């Protein structure tokens, strides 16, 4: 966990307080552990408004519920480096950029949110794992009304 927040300017936001220590991440704000193993990270608005470089490859392998909403995180999302047993994954309202390789996401993911980021590039919905029930990538989707194939694919894969 120390590596996850190593480049975060105000990382002490999660471990300063009564009964919290920097060397025991199970005492940190927003962290839930079972038998000393991190299971859940719930960091919403912990580091904003700073621009935060948080390397998601350091999310512990046993985490099943990372919620890192509105933290000013910036980088490219590397889906293959995330834990394989994720259920929800909420990375909304950050500064992630480039495209999101949906075909590389864990097959256990049920809910995925990346809305209100700086994403660019194409969205390939055909590689989505069959477990995904809720997908939020953008606040609004602009496409040419004459592009019937695009419209058909969006309707086919819309999960709302």
C-alpha positions as CSV (number, residue, x, y, z in Angstrom):
1,X,0.0,0.0,0.0
2,X,2.9,2.3,0.6
3,X,3.9,2.0,-3.0
4,X,0.4,2.8,-4.1
5,X,0.5,6.3,-2.5
6,X,4.3,6.8,-2.7
7,X,4.0,9.7,-5.3
8,X,0.9,11.3,-3.7
9,X,1.7,14.7,-2.3
10,X,-0.8,14.6,0.5
11,X,-0.7,10.9,1.2
12,X,-0.8,11.5,4.9
13,X,-4.5,12.3,4.5
14,X,-5.2,8.6,4.8
15,X,-3.1,7.7,7.8
16,X,-3.0,10.7,10.1
17,X,-5.4,10.5,13.0
18,X,-6.1,8.7,16.2
19,X,-5.1,5.0,16.1
20,X,-3.6,5.3,12.6
21,X,-0.1,4.5,11.7
22,X,1.8,4.9,8.4
23,X,3.2,1.4,8.6
24,X,-0.1,-0.4,9.2
25,X,-2.4,0.2,6.2
26,X,-5.2,-1.6,7.9
27,X,-5.5,1.4,10.2
28,X,-5.8,3.9,7.4
29,X,-8.9,5.8,6.4
30,X,-11.1,4.0,3.9
31,X,-9.2,0.7,4.2
32,X,-11.0,-2.5,5.2
33,X,-8.9,-5.6,6.1
34,X,-9.7,-9.2,6.9
35,X,-7.0,-11.0,8.9
36,X,-4.5,-8.2,8.0
37,X,-5.2,-8.5,4.3
38,X,-6.6,-5.4,2.4
39,X,-10.0,-6.2,0.9
40,X,-11.4,-2.8,0.2
41,X,-10.1,0.6,-0.6
42,X,-12.6,3.4,-0.4
43,X,-10.9,6.7,-1.1
44,X,-13.3,9.3,-2.4
45,X,-12.1,12.9,-2.3
46,X,-9.1,11.9,-0.2
47,X,-6.4,13.6,-2.3
48,X,-8.2,16.2,-4.5
49,X,-7.6,18.8,-5.6
50,X,-4.0,17.8,-6.1
51,X,-2.9,16.1,-9.3
52,X,-2.0,12.6,-8.1
53,X,0.1,10.0,-9.7
54,X,-1.1,6.8,-8.2
55,X,0.1,3.6,-9.8
56,X,-2.8,1.2,-9.9
57,X,-0.5,-1.8,-10.4
58,X,0.2,-1.4,-6.6
59,X,-3.4,-2.1,-5.6
60,X,-3.0,-5.2,-3.4
61,X,-3.9,-8.5,-5.2
62,X,-6.6,-9.4,-2.7
63,X,-8.6,-6.2,-3.0
64,X,-12.1,-6.8,-4.4
65,X,-13.6,-3.3,-4.0
66,X,-11.4,-0.3,-4.9
67,X,-13.4,3.0,-4.9
68,X,-11.0,5.8,-5.9
69,X,-13.5,8.5,-6.9
70,X,-12.5,12.1,-7.3
71,X,-8.9,12.1,-6.2
72,X,-7.2,13.9,-9.1
73,X,-5.5,10.7,-10.2
74,X,-3.8,10.9,-13.6
75,X,-2.2,8.2,-15.7
76,X,-3.2,5.6,-18.2
77,X,-5.4,2.8,-16.8
78,X,-3.6,-0.5,-17.0
79,X,-6.4,-3.1,-16.6
80,X,-4.1,-6.1,-16.6
81,X,-2.2,-4.8,-13.5
82,X,-5.4,-4.6,-11.4
83,X,-6.4,-7.5,-9.1
84,X,-8.3,-10.3,-10.8
85,X,-11.1,-10.6,-8.3
86,X,-12.5,-7.0,-8.5
87,X,-16.3,-6.7,-8.3
88,X,-16.9,-2.9,-8.5
89,X,-14.3,-0.6,-9.8
90,X,-15.0,3.1,-9.5
91,X,-12.3,5.5,-10.9
92,X,-14.7,8.3,-11.8
93,X,-14.0,12.0,-11.6
94,X,-10.2,11.9,-12.0
95,X,-7.8,12.8,-14.7
96,X,-7.1,9.5,-16.3
97,X,-6.2,9.8,-20.0
98,X,-5.9,7.7,-23.2
99,X,-8.3,4.9,-23.9
100,X,-9.5,2.1,-21.5
101,X,-8.8,-1.4,-22.7
102,X,-12.1,-3.0,-21.7
103,X,-11.1,-6.4,-23.1
104,X,-8.4,-6.6,-20.5
105,X,-10.6,-6.0,-17.4
106,X,-11.0,-8.8,-14.8
107,X,-13.7,-11.2,-15.6
108,X,-15.1,-10.7,-12.1
109,X,-16.0,-7.1,-12.6
110,X,-19.8,-6.3,-12.3
111,X,-19.7,-2.5,-12.1
112,X,-17.2,-0.3,-13.8
113,X,-17.2,3.5,-13.7
114,X,-14.6,5.9,-15.4
115,X,-16.9,8.8,-16.1
116,X,-15.7,12.4,-15.9
117,X,-12.0,11.7,-16.8
118,X,-9.9,12.8,-19.8
119,X,-10.3,9.6,-21.8
120,X,-9.7,9.6,-25.5
121,X,-9.6,7.0,-28.2
122,X,-12.0,4.3,-29.2
123,X,-14.2,2.2,-26.9
124,X,-14.3,-1.5,-27.9
125,X,-17.4,-2.9,-26.1
126,X,-17.1,-6.4,-27.7
127,X,-14.3,-7.4,-25.3
128,X,-16.4,-6.7,-22.1
129,X,-16.5,-9.6,-19.7
130,X,-19.9,-11.2,-19.5
131,X,-20.1,-10.3,-15.8
132,X,-20.4,-6.6,-16.4
133,X,-23.8,-5.3,-15.4
134,X,-23.1,-1.6,-15.1
135,X,-20.7,0.4,-17.3
136,X,-20.2,4.2,-17.1
137,X,-17.4,5.6,-19.2
138,X,-18.6,9.0,-20.3
139,X,-21.2,11.5,-19.2
140,X,-22.6,11.9,-22.7
141,X,-21.9,10.1,-26.0
142,X,-21.6,12.0,-29.2
143,X,-21.8,10.1,-32.4
144,X,-23.0,10.8,-36.0
145,X,-26.7,10.1,-36.4
146,X,-25.9,8.7,-39.9
147,X,-23.6,6.0,-38.4
148,X,-26.2,3.2,-38.1
149,X,-23.5,0.6,-37.1
150,X,-22.3,2.8,-34.2
151,X,-25.9,3.3,-33.0
152,X,-26.6,-0.5,-33.2
153,X,-23.5,-1.3,-31.2
154,X,-24.3,1.2,-28.6
155,X,-27.8,-0.1,-28.2
156,X,-26.6,-3.7,-28.2
157,X,-24.1,-3.1,-25.4
158,X,-25.9,-0.5,-23.4
159,X,-26.2,-1.7,-19.9
160,X,-28.6,0.8,-18.3
